[in-house]
């Protein structure tokens, strides 16, 4: 069994914690609001912003084989990748 003892937080302590957290957040907000950031316009200008649908180009079989050889988990021609595991 663990040697840790847990402290029951009283209502008074909860209110103090909330008050302190609010003060920290307000202080942080005030400091952030003083920061001035210049936003630059994008330098790339295009006549069209979307690509035209079509047949596409043929894939590179050598690259595909390399990718599959490096993939740790694969099944029936698909690479099995992690999801939301940071």
C-alpha positions in Angstrom: 0.0 0.0 0.0 1.2 3.5 -0.7 2.7 5.7 2.0 1.0 8.8 0.6 -1.7 10.6 2.7 -4.3 12.6 0.9 -5.5 15.9 2.2 -9.2 16.7 2.0 -9.5 20.2 0.5 -12.0 22.4 2.5 -14.4 24.8 0.8 -12.4 27.7 2.2 -9.2 26.3 0.6 -11.1 25.8 -2.7 -12.1 29.4 -2.7 -8.6 30.6 -1.9 -7.2 28.4 -4.7 -9.8 29.9 -7.2 -9.0 33.4 -6.1 -5.2 32.9 -6.5 -5.7 31.2 -9.9 -7.8 34.1 -11.1 -5.2 36.6 -9.9 -2.5 34.7 -11.8 -4.7 34.5 -15.0 -5.5 38.3 -14.8 -1.8 39.1 -14.3 -0.9 36.9 -17.3 -3.6 38.5 -19.4 -2.4 42.0 -18.6 1.2 41.1 -19.6 0.0 39.5 -22.8 -2.1 42.5 -23.8 1.0 44.7 -23.7 2.8 42.6 -26.3 2.6 44.2 -29.8 3.0 41.8 -32.7 3.3 43.0 -36.3 1.5 40.6 -38.6 3.0 40.5 -42.1 0.9 39.8 -45.1 1.7 36.6 -47.0 4.3 37.1 -49.7 2.9 34.5 -52.1 0.3 35.7 -54.5 -1.4 33.3 -56.9 -3.9 33.7 -59.7 -5.7 30.6 -58.5 -5.8 29.2 -55.0 -7.1 25.7 -55.8 -5.7 23.0 -58.0 -7.5 21.6 -60.9 -8.7 18.0 -60.5 -7.5 15.5 -63.0 -5.9 12.1 -63.5 -2.8 13.0 -61.4 0.7 11.6 -62.0 1.7 8.0 -61.5 3.2 7.1 -58.2 6.9 6.2 -57.6 7.0 2.5 -56.9 10.6 2.7 -55.5 9.5 5.3 -53.0 6.4 3.3 -52.0 8.5 0.2 -51.4 11.0 2.2 -49.3 8.1 3.7 -47.2 6.6 0.2 -46.5 10.0 -1.3 -45.7 10.5 1.5 -43.0 7.0 1.3 -41.5 7.0 -0.7 -38.3 3.3 -1.7 -38.6 1.7 -2.5 -41.9 -1.2 -4.7 -43.0 -2.4 -5.6 -46.5 -0.8 -2.7 -48.3 -1.6 -0.1 -45.6 0.7 1.5 -43.1 -0.8 1.4 -39.6 0.1 4.7 -37.8 -0.4 6.0 -34.3 -3.4 8.2 -33.6 -3.2 11.0 -31.0 -0.2 9.7 -29.2 2.0 12.6 -28.5 
